[in-house]
Amino acid sequence: MWAARSAFPIADFTLLCDRQVGKSYVLGTELLEDTGIFDRFESYPFHAGFWGRGLRPLRMLNLLRRLRRGSYDVLIYL
């Protein structure tokens, strides 16, 4: 992540990560918010189990709409 930030110092970096609904996992936001690597944070809910799988396509469509509104130029998949 630091290598990408160093390569593109004036770029606006956004971290996209999931939130495990009903779990007490540490979020990427909590780990990285004070590092200076990312300018913004986006998250989406992830529901495991039967009901989560059934609604997943609708949730992913909503996430896609949110991301399109963000007008991102580049995606770096780690």
Secondary structure, DSSP 8 states (H G I E B T S, - for coil): -HHHHHHSTTS--EEEEEEETT-----HHHHHTTSSS-SEEEEEEE--HHHHHHHHHHHHHHHHHHHHHTT-S-----
